[in-house]
Structures are given as structure tokens and as C-alpha cells.
Amino acid sequence: MPQTVQAVRTALSPDWPCQVKAPGTHDWERTAARWLRDLLPARYAGYSTLTRHNVLLARHAQLQVQHEIRAVRVALHTSRQELPALGVAEGVIENSIRMYAVELEQLNRLARGIRLVSEALARPSAARP
């Protein structure tokens, strides 16, 4: 492995998505675009504006995940108040709270990865060796 590629890989943040090649490596933008597309609902695959412009794709993925984070936070904070009225058992409520907490951690990690990929895509000349 060339030293420049190894140096880039060792310098990556732990939040860099493992599905995306390191900036500056062969075909890394393609892996970034594929990863970002996979984060969006399938219906967005038909919008060529997003699929042809990786920076726009990254921006939309950021927005999508931010909205998901907000939705999970609301679900987490309202579970104990709203779920009993819906007839949900206490054990199920506690399990759902744990599920939402885990999901919130995963979404926050995903948001950090999207931010890193977005920053790398926004400065392609700096990301190439």
C-alpha cells in the first residue's frame, strides 16, 4: 500500500464511515456517494440533481439525519407520557425507551460521519494527494 494512502487512512477520524474509502484514494467519491444515497429514502434515488452532485447529496443526508434525530428525541422524551394512554405495557415502554436511546447514539454517530464526508467532498482538491 502506498505511503500516502496509508497516511490518509491512519489520519481518519474514528467517526469516518467504514463504507467510504479515505479521501484521496482511488474512487473514494463514488463510495461516499453510494453511502450517502443509502442513508436517504429510496424515492430520492430518482432525483438526478442529488445523484449527480455529491455535495448536494451530502447536504440532504445531513438534513435527513437531523430530522431523524429530532423525531427520535421526541419519541424518547414522550414515551412515558403518551404510550400508557395507548395501552402499551410498562415493559414494552421501557424497551422502547432503550431502543430510542440506542438509535439516538447511532444517529449522532452517523451525523458525525456525514459531516466528515461532507467536509471532504466540499474541498476535493485538498482531499487528493
N, CA, C and O of each residue as an XYZ file, in Angstrom:
516
protein
N       0.859     -1.184      0.000
C       0.000      0.000      0.000
C       0.900      1.240      0.000
O       1.807      1.334      0.827
N       0.666      2.192     -0.912
C       1.479      3.408     -0.947
C       1.418      4.158      0.374
O       0.398      4.147      1.063
N       2.526      4.812      0.718
C       2.587      5.526      1.998
C       1.539      6.625      2.105
O       0.993      6.839      3.188
N       1.239      7.333      1.010
C       0.253      8.415      1.088
C      -1.123      7.883      1.443
O      -1.843      8.503      2.226
N      -1.501      6.736      0.876
C      -2.799      6.137      1.185
C      -2.817      5.694      2.640
O      -3.798      5.928      3.345
N      -1.736      5.051      3.104
C      -1.669      4.617      4.497
C      -1.727      5.814      5.434
O      -2.387      5.738      6.471
N      -1.063      6.910      5.108
C      -1.082      8.101      5.965
C      -2.484      8.678      6.056
O      -2.919      9.099      7.127
N      -3.196      8.696      4.924
C      -4.573      9.202      4.925
C      -5.443      8.321      5.805
O      -6.238      8.828      6.596
N      -5.300      7.006      5.676
C      -6.134      6.085      6.442
C      -5.900      6.212      7.939
O      -6.850      6.166      8.720
N      -4.646      6.370      8.347
C      -4.372      6.453      9.779
C      -4.808      7.790     10.351
O      -5.017      7.904     11.559
N      -4.949      8.804      9.505
C      -5.345     10.126      9.983
C      -6.862     10.296     10.063
O      -7.345     11.311     10.565
N      -7.620      9.307      9.571
C      -9.071      9.428      9.573
C      -9.627      9.382     10.987
O      -9.112      8.680     11.857
N     -10.684     10.142     11.192
C     -11.401     10.143     12.465
C     -12.068      8.786     12.681
O     -12.425      8.116     11.712
N     -12.239      8.375     13.931
C     -12.991      7.147     14.189
C     -14.436      7.243     13.714
O     -15.098      6.219     13.542
N     -14.929      8.449     13.503
C     -16.290      8.643     13.015
C     -16.400      8.530     11.498
O     -17.503      8.571     10.954
N     -15.256      8.386     10.806
C     -15.301      8.229      9.352
C     -15.988      6.910      9.050
O     -15.602      5.884      9.610
N     -17.011      6.902      8.167
C     -17.744      5.663      7.876
C     -16.849      4.619      7.201
O     -16.126      4.931      6.255
N     -16.904      3.394      7.690
C     -16.056      2.333      7.143
C     -16.445      1.978      5.710
O     -15.644      1.380      4.992
N     -17.653      2.331      5.280
C     -18.101      2.038      3.919
C     -17.518      3.004      2.894
O     -17.647      2.787      1.689
N     -16.878      4.067      3.368
C     -16.355      5.107      2.475
C     -14.832      5.046      2.489
O     -14.195      5.091      3.542
N     -14.269      4.942      1.290
C     -12.812      4.954      1.179
C     -12.275      6.290      1.689
O     -12.996      7.287      1.738
N     -11.029      6.292      2.057
C     -10.389      7.509      2.568
C     -10.262      8.544      1.455
O      -9.995      8.194      0.305
N     -10.453      9.823      1.798
C     -10.262     10.880      0.799
C      -8.863     10.787      0.197
O      -7.878     10.546      0.895
N      -8.807     10.981     -1.095
C      -7.529     10.925     -1.783
C      -7.218      9.559     -2.359
O      -6.297      9.423     -3.164
N      -7.969      8.546     -1.962
C      -7.744      7.221     -2.532
C      -8.583      7.072     -3.801
O      -9.526      7.827     -4.040
N      -8.213      6.085     -4.597
C      -8.919      5.847     -5.853
C     -10.401      5.600     -5.599
O     -10.765      4.752     -4.786
N     -11.255      6.346     -6.300
C     -12.699      6.100     -6.302
C     -13.397      6.420     -4.976
O     -14.507      5.944     -4.739
N     -12.770      7.210     -4.117
C     -13.376      7.451     -2.801
C     -14.687      8.213     -2.928
O     -15.615      7.963     -2.159
N     -14.785      9.148     -3.893
C     -16.021      9.917     -4.046
C     -17.205      9.016     -4.408
O     -18.326      9.254     -3.960
N     -16.956      7.987     -5.216
C     -18.013      7.047     -5.582
C     -18.507      6.285     -4.351
O     -19.709      6.077     -4.185
N     -17.580      5.872     -3.494
C     -18.010      5.156     -2.285
C     -18.755      6.093     -1.335
O     -19.683      5.678     -0.642
N     -18.339      7.355     -1.310
C     -19.036      8.339     -0.473
C     -20.459      8.550     -0.975
O     -21.404      8.572     -0.186
N     -20.609      8.704     -2.283
C     -21.942      8.923     -2.862
C     -22.844      7.720     -2.623
O     -24.018      7.881     -2.290
N     -22.308      6.526     -2.789
C     -23.118      5.319     -2.555
C     -23.581      5.263     -1.095
O     -24.746      4.973     -0.822
N     -22.679      5.536     -0.174
C     -23.019      5.520      1.254
C     -24.079      6.577      1.571
O     -25.045      6.299      2.281
N     -23.896      7.774      1.048
C     -24.861      8.849      1.294
C     -26.228      8.513      0.705
O     -27.249      8.745      1.353
N     -26.265      7.970     -0.514
C     -27.542      7.578     -1.131
C     -28.256      6.533     -0.287
O     -29.480      6.563     -0.160
N     -27.500      5.618      0.284
C     -28.103      4.565      1.111
C     -28.742      5.113      2.383
O     -29.585      4.447      2.984
N     -28.358      6.302      2.796
C     -28.921      6.912      4.004
C     -30.275      7.567      3.758
O     -31.020      7.843      4.697
N     -30.586      7.810      2.492
C     -31.825      8.509      2.142
C     -32.931      7.524      1.795
O     -32.659      6.393      1.393
N     -34.179      7.955      1.952
C     -35.279      7.108      1.473
C     -35.095      6.818     -0.024
O     -34.589      7.658     -0.767
N     -35.503      5.641     -0.447
C     -35.283      5.177     -1.827
C     -35.832      6.135     -2.876
O     -35.282      6.228     -3.974
N     -36.903      6.846     -2.556
C     -37.511      7.718     -3.568
C     -36.563      8.827     -4.034
O     -36.756      9.379     -5.118
N     -35.543      9.162     -3.237
C     -34.613     10.218     -3.636
C     -33.647      9.758     -4.721
O     -33.000     10.594     -5.351
N     -33.532      8.457     -4.958
C     -32.632      7.951     -5.999
C     -33.041      8.452     -7.376
O     -32.210      8.499     -8.284
N     -34.298      8.824     -7.548
C     -34.783      9.306     -8.839
C     -34.486     10.769     -9.125
O     -34.768     11.251    -10.222
N     -33.929     11.474     -8.171
C     -33.630     12.897     -8.368
C     -32.193     13.056     -8.841
O     -31.255     12.961     -8.048
N     -32.025     13.299    -10.140
C     -30.674     13.389    -10.700
C     -29.880     14.550    -10.113
O     -28.651     14.496    -10.071
N     -30.555     15.585     -9.664
C     -29.830     16.708     -9.051
C     -29.049     16.233     -7.840
O     -27.916     16.664     -7.626
N     -29.634     15.358     -7.053
C     -28.927     14.818     -5.889
C     -27.888     13.785     -6.299
O     -26.767     13.792     -5.789
N     -28.249     12.908     -7.208
C     -27.347     11.811     -7.538
C     -26.139     12.243     -8.365
O     -25.137     11.530     -8.411
N     -26.223     13.382     -9.008
C     -25.104     13.873     -9.824
C     -24.216     14.874     -9.101
O     -23.127     15.190     -9.582
N     -24.655     15.371     -7.971
C     -23.900     16.392     -7.246
C     -23.710     15.933     -5.797
O     -24.601     16.074     -4.959
N     -22.535     15.385     -5.531
C     -22.276     14.781     -4.224
C     -22.394     15.748     -3.059
O     -22.800     15.352     -1.967
N     -22.048     17.000     -3.274
C     -22.159     17.978     -2.182
C     -23.631     18.191     -1.819
O     -23.965     18.308     -0.640
N     -24.509     18.241     -2.817
C     -25.946     18.351     -2.543
C     -26.476     17.093     -1.865
O     -27.302     17.162     -0.955
N     -25.993     15.957     -2.316
C     -26.383     14.687     -1.715
C     -25.985     14.652     -0.234
O     -26.768     14.222      0.613
N     -24.785     15.097      0.066
C     -24.313     15.127      1.446
C     -25.141     16.099      2.285
O     -25.494     15.799      3.426
N     -25.445     17.248      1.721
C     -26.269     18.224      2.443
C     -27.635     17.641      2.767
O     -28.137     17.798      3.880
N     -28.237     16.965      1.789
C     -29.563     16.403      2.032
C     -29.503     15.266      3.058
O     -30.407     15.122      3.881
N     -28.456     14.473      3.006
C     -28.288     13.412      4.009
C     -28.154     14.021      5.406
O     -28.708     13.490      6.369
N     -27.425     15.127      5.520
C     -27.312     15.812      6.818
C     -28.683     16.249      7.320
O     -29.029     16.024      8.479
N     -29.455     16.871      6.445
C     -30.789     17.324      6.827
C     -31.685     16.153      7.223
O     -32.420     16.228      8.208
N     -31.616     15.080      6.453
C     -32.438     13.901      6.730
C     -32.121     13.325      8.106
O     -33.030     13.010      8.874
N     -30.845     13.189      8.415
C     -30.450     12.620      9.708
C     -30.791     13.581     10.849
O     -31.181     13.136     11.929
N     -30.652     14.874     10.629
C     -31.041     15.846     11.673
C     -32.518     15.695     12.009
O     -32.891     15.748     13.181
N     -33.356     15.508     11.010
C     -34.790     15.321     11.251
C     -35.054     14.005     11.972
O     -35.907     13.938     12.856
N     -34.329     12.966     11.598
C     -34.483     11.687     12.296
C     -34.080     11.816     13.768
O     -34.734     11.255     14.646
N     -33.014     12.549     14.028
C     -32.575     12.759     15.415
C     -33.665     13.467     16.204
O     -33.969     13.087     17.335
N     -34.255     14.502     15.603
C     -35.338     15.212     16.292
C     -36.521     14.288     16.580
O     -37.090     14.321     17.671
N     -36.886     13.467     15.600
C     -38.016     12.552     15.776
C     -37.740     11.545     16.883
O     -38.624     11.266     17.693
N     -36.543     10.999     16.933
C     -36.203     10.027     17.967
C     -36.174     10.699     19.339
O     -36.611     10.109     20.328
N     -35.667     11.918     19.404
C     -35.670     12.644     20.692
C     -37.092     12.852     21.202
O     -37.360     12.660     22.388
N     -37.992     13.237     20.325
C     -39.388     13.431     20.714
C     -39.966     12.103     21.195
O     -40.606     12.048     22.245
N     -39.745     11.043     20.439
C     -40.258      9.727     20.832
C     -39.694      9.307     22.182
O     -40.421      8.782     23.026
N     -38.420      9.533     22.383
C     -37.768      9.172     23.642
C     -38.349      9.956     24.813
O     -38.650      9.380     25.858
N     -38.506     11.251     24.644
C     -38.955     12.114     25.739
C     -40.452     12.025     26.023
O     -40.903     12.431     27.094
N     -41.209     11.508     25.093
C     -42.659     11.450     25.315
C     -43.178     10.034     25.573
O     -44.369      9.850     25.826
N     -42.308      9.047     25.512
C     -42.744      7.651     25.654
C     -43.493      7.387     26.953
O     -44.562      6.776     26.937
N     -42.948      7.837     28.074
C     -43.579      7.551     29.367
C     -44.917      8.270     29.535
O     -45.792      7.795     30.260
N     -45.077      9.406     28.871
C     -46.328     10.148     28.990
C     -47.403      9.644     28.028
O     -48.573      9.551     28.400
N     -47.017      9.321     26.803
C     -48.005      9.030     25.766
C     -48.315      7.546     25.575
O     -49.446      7.196     25.237
N     -47.346      6.679     25.782
C     -47.571      5.267     25.486
C     -48.555      4.565     26.430
O     -49.304      3.701     25.973
N     -48.584      4.900     27.731
C     -49.577      4.235     28.580
C     -51.016      4.486     28.103
O     -51.858      3.592     28.175
N     -51.290      5.685     27.624
C     -52.639      6.008     27.135
C     -52.991      5.206     25.880
O     -54.167      5.058     25.547
N     -51.988      4.697     25.194
C     -52.225      3.881     24.004
C     -52.341      2.391     24.353
O     -52.506      1.543     23.476
N     -52.253      2.098     25.646
C     -52.383      0.717     26.090
C     -51.103     -0.092     26.004
O     -51.147     -1.322     26.031
N     -49.975      0.571     25.903
C     -48.695     -0.125     25.796
C     -48.234     -0.520     27.205
O     -48.237      0.302     28.122
N     -47.844     -1.776     27.359
C     -47.401     -2.294     28.657
C     -46.111     -1.620     29.108
O     -45.305     -1.181     28.288
N     -45.930     -1.546     30.417
C     -44.760     -0.881     31.005
C     -43.454     -1.487     30.491
O     -42.519     -0.753     30.170
N     -43.380     -2.801     30.412
C     -42.164     -3.448     29.916
C     -41.843     -3.059     28.485
O     -40.680     -2.865     28.134
N     -42.868     -2.947     27.667
C     -42.679     -2.536     26.277
C     -42.234     -1.079     26.215
O     -41.402     -0.713     25.385
N     -42.784     -0.258     27.088
C     -42.377      1.156     27.141
C     -40.899      1.258     27.491
O     -40.163      2.015     26.859
N     -40.457      0.501     28.496
C     -39.046      0.540     28.899
C     -38.143      0.048     27.765
O     -37.075      0.610     27.525
N     -38.580     -1.003     27.072
C     -37.804     -1.496     25.926
C     -37.738     -0.465     24.809
O     -36.702     -0.303     24.165
N     -38.838      0.226     24.584
C     -38.841      1.238     23.525
C     -37.932      2.411     23.903
O     -37.264      2.981     23.040
N     -37.907      2.768     25.176
C     -37.016      3.849     25.622
C     -35.552      3.457     25.397
O     -34.753      4.269     24.931
N     -35.209      2.217     25.728
C     -33.836      1.744     25.484
C     -33.526      1.742     23.983
O     -32.438      2.132     23.560
N     -34.500      1.298     23.194
C     -34.320      1.273     21.744
C     -34.064      2.689     21.208
O     -33.155      2.902     20.406
N     -34.875      3.649     21.661
C     -34.701      5.027     21.198
C     -33.351      5.590     21.633
O     -32.719      6.329     20.879
N     -32.906      5.251     22.832
C     -31.604      5.739     23.307
C     -30.470      5.195     22.436
O     -29.550      5.930     22.079
N     -30.541      3.911     22.099
C     -29.524      3.306     21.232
C     -29.580      3.945     19.844
O     -28.543      4.272     19.267
N     -30.768      4.120     19.321
C     -30.926      4.720     17.997
C     -30.392      6.148     17.969
O     -29.783      6.564     16.983
N     -30.613      6.891     19.032
C     -30.111      8.261     19.104
C     -28.580      8.276     19.061
O     -27.988      9.116     18.383
N     -27.947      7.365     19.771
C     -26.484      7.262     19.714
C     -26.018      6.943     18.299
O     -25.064      7.544     17.805
N     -26.692      5.997     17.647
C     -26.310      5.621     16.283
C     -26.508      6.776     15.311
O     -25.662      7.013     14.449
N     -27.606      7.486     15.440
C     -27.860      8.616     14.553
C     -26.846      9.734     14.769
O     -26.411     10.367     13.807
N     -26.467      9.982     16.009
C     -25.462     11.010     16.284
C     -24.111     10.625     15.678
O     -23.412     11.480     15.134
N     -23.742      9.354     15.769
C     -22.502      8.873     15.154
C     -22.593      9.007     13.629
O     -21.632      9.418     12.978
N     -23.738      8.661     13.074
C     -23.971      8.793     11.641
C     -23.866     10.252     11.205
O     -23.277     10.551     10.166
N     -24.431     11.149     11.987
C     -24.361     12.587     11.674
C     -22.915     13.071     11.655
O     -22.539     13.881     10.808
N     -22.111     12.579     12.581
C     -20.686     12.960     12.586
C     -19.993     12.442     11.331
O     -19.176     13.148     10.740
N     -20.308     11.218     10.920
C     -19.729     10.666      9.701
C     -20.141     11.451      8.468
O     -19.321     11.716      7.589
N     -21.404     11.820      8.404
C     -21.890     12.618      7.269
C     -21.164     13.957      7.226
O     -20.774     14.425      6.156
N     -20.987     14.565      8.388
C     -20.288     15.854      8.433
C     -18.863     15.719      7.901
O     -18.407     16.565      7.132
N     -18.158     14.665      8.305
C     -16.782     14.462      7.839
C     -16.727     14.228      6.332
O     -15.877     14.795      5.645
N     -17.627     13.399      5.820
C     -17.665     13.130      4.386
C     -18.036     14.413      3.633
O     -17.458     14.707      2.586
N     -18.988     15.168      4.156
C     -19.390     16.433      3.517
C     -18.226     17.397      3.423
O     -18.006     18.017      2.383
N     -17.484     17.524      4.506
C     -16.327     18.425      4.509
C     -15.286     17.982      3.485
O     -14.700     18.815      2.794
N     -15.055     16.671      3.386
C     -14.079     16.166      2.416
C     -14.564     16.387      0.982
O     -13.769     16.725      0.105
N     -15.849     16.199      0.742
C     -16.393     16.416     -0.604
C     -16.368     17.891     -0.997
O     -16.215     18.217     -2.174
N     -16.515     18.770     -0.031
C     -16.559     20.208     -0.319
C     -15.205     20.761     -0.703
O     -15.123     21.840     -1.290
N     -14.153     20.050     -0.386
C     -12.812     20.503     -0.770
C     -12.054     19.378     -1.457
O     -11.080     18.852     -0.917
N     -12.511     19.010     -2.660
C     -11.913     17.865     -3.356
C     -10.433     18.041     -3.685
O      -9.692     17.059     -3.708
N      -9.994     19.257     -3.935
C      -8.575     19.433     -4.267
C      -7.694     19.145     -3.052
O      -6.579     18.646     -3.205
N      -8.176     19.448     -1.865
C      -7.410     19.178     -0.654
C      -7.439     17.698     -0.295
O      -6.556     17.216      0.414
N      -8.441     16.977     -0.776
C      -8.583     15.562     -0.427
C      -7.774     14.665     -1.356
O      -7.645     13.472     -1.082
N      -7.229     15.196     -2.440
C      -6.459     14.377     -3.376
C      -4.980     14.551     -3.088
O      -4.518     15.657     -2.808
N      -4.231     13.439     -3.159
C      -2.774     13.535     -2.913
C      -2.063     14.260     -4.031
O      -0.845     14.427     -3.983
